[in-house]
Amino acid sequence: MASIYIETFGCQMNEADSRYIADRATASGYEIATDPALASVVVLNTCTVRDNAERRAYGRMSHFKALKTADPAMKIVVCGCLAEQDRDRMQTLAPHVDAVFGTSDLVRLGDALAAWRPDFVDDEASEARALLRPLGGAADCVTDGYSHLRAFVTVQRGCSYYCTFCIVPHVRGRFDHRPMGEILAEVRSAIAAGARELTLVGQTVNAYRDPAGGADFADLLETVAALPGLERLTFVTSHPKDFTEKLARTLGAVPQLNPRLHLPVQSGSDALLRRMNRKYTIAQYEEKVGWLREHAPDCVLTTDLIVAFPGESEADFEATLELCGRMGFAQAFMFVYSPRRGTPAALWEQIPPEVGGERLRRLAQTVDRGIRALHRTKTGSVVRALVQGPSRKDPAKLAAKTLENITVVVPDAGLREDEVVARPWLEVRVDEAFTWGCTGTLTGIAEHFDGPARPVAGPAYDLLALR
């Protein structure tokens, strides 16, 4: 049977796009493959935010050339931000790629998959490809018993702010907001399919404006939260410029909203923020965080940080360390600045890599102290966390996420998958805290976040049962 393999690089926007591709493919009669060597179509959904992601994408294209050599009938497709940026030269650099679809071409990709479907029949070519050396990588959009518990709904694409380090406006375009009616229809479908947690996704999600009625993002959150059956709601990624006191009040007032906010600050230096064209000062950022802590005091704050941006002095970097100490971020995505072709900052004098690496290590030490402090506050408490599935490191344990997005790992207590899927909210007593998350003991499982939990037998009961 025809099958499609999807591999995704980058942000939640790309994850949502890959889910769309998978849905279009399955509607056209494809199965989702876990091995590129067994697929009729291989899709690489690319990112170009950092140089490392771009190099990895071209490296994967080179790996996939062996598949095309073994079976010229199979299709290799590249989409996403790198495809948009390099659409005119990608097939020169990787001539074995059959098709390139930019960020605005997802509908055309879906149409192409439907048109190709009759060409794929059961044959011996996939068996020949299966004999190739394993190509590595990780398959995306492969559904399992837990996949339906979380859903991503795109509400807005693109960005109009043109930060000097960012390629997004060039590859995803300016703001493009979906009508609220379309969003609500997709949310209802996700709830009907069993989603317990919904994430609204946008490149600058809190800049959302309904093109029909003018509702802002806070209005959208309240409308979505009011839909019957919705248990938990969250969103990514916000821009400080568009974080308003109204949105802070909404975070504190709507009970379905998870108590977390991702608000990228990038640097603790006003001089650097001006060079980055971020459109706020540190004083303004801290004022907005003050709104959050006034109206939603239980909400944790996460962020993005860049070190070694062109022109960053030691004093600028120290300002970032001091800001992190004051903010106590619950998590941070930290990067050494990576020049992006087509952006102003790529043309400026660059800071030596060894300086960037040393600053990143110091920053991680500061941020990690705040993360561990937050996780330690959970020890001894009982939390509810939505199951993700078996732990990757130990299949006899379950991994889950708390409302603050903290990973918790617990022994599975001998529960079957169908039992956990039917009651996916794990009630966990947190025993130990680490930088990556927490470990604990599973005490109960619940069908709904605010519903009663069915007790789970602990080790003492297990021992009695063996006598």
Beta strands, then each sheet from edge to edge (+ up, - down):
strand 1: 3-8
strand 2: 31-32
strand 3: 41-46
strand 4: 75-80
strand 5: 99-101
strand 6: 150-157
strand 7: 176-177
strand 8: 197-202
strand 9: 232-236
strand 10: 260-262
strand 11: 300-307
strand 12: 331-336
strand 13: 382-390
strand 14: 397-402
strand 15: 407-411
strand 16: 425-433
strand 17: 438-446
strand 18: 453-455
sheet 1: 2+ 1+ 3+ 4+ 5+
sheet 2: 7+ 6- 8- 9-
sheet 3: 10+ 11+ 12+
sheet 4: 18+ 17- 15- 14+ 13- 16+
end
